[in-house]
Amino acid sequence: MKRSVVIAMVVLACLGTSAAATAGRVVHAWTAPKAERVLTRDATVQLAAPERAALEDELLQKAMVFSALAYGAAEVGDSQASLAYERIAQQYRSALWSVRGGIDIAEADCAGSGREFVADRFRRFDCIVTSEVLRVPTTELETTADGDWPSIVEREPRLVGPYLTQLRVRVTGNSSLAYE
């Protein structure tokens, strides 16, 4: 009888330890609509390496040219020209940041993957996403006959995207995820 009491106590102690360990560990699982919302809020679509490198080079060169012109115009006191050049340089830098960091996601369609936890909640999702359209400025500089600062000719921006791709999403917290 003593032996069965000791065994029962050991079993209860193990169950209590297991329950305590499980209670301290929160398992996050989402519905597909939440996965879509968080994905569009936090994730980006990366361009393919060759396209990204070519676009980065183009945008960086244009940003440097317009930044140099803005600096030069500011140095000689032409604030109007300086502001115009800086505005264009900022457009190129903004596009460059999007290329380097990834293009925002416009739309996502997710389906749960793997074991379902409770009421359509999953820890993993397969998602088809559509990126935003990246607007790349298109500008030219025209020299003037009077030797003044070059004038800026702005054309319609070049549109890059949208891109359609698949992402595998893993829930990592209440409102955080990892994806590839």
Buried (B, 14 or more C-beta within 10 A) or exposed (E): EEEEEEEEEEEEEEEEEEEEEEEEEEEBBBBBEBBBBBBBEEBBBBBEEEEBEEBBEBBBEBBEBBBEBBEBBBEEEBEEBBEBBBEBBBBBBBBBEBBBEBBBBBBBBBEBBEEEBEEEBBBBBBBEBBBBBBBBBEBEBEEEEEEEBBEBEEEEBEEBBBBEEEBEBBBEEEEEBEBE
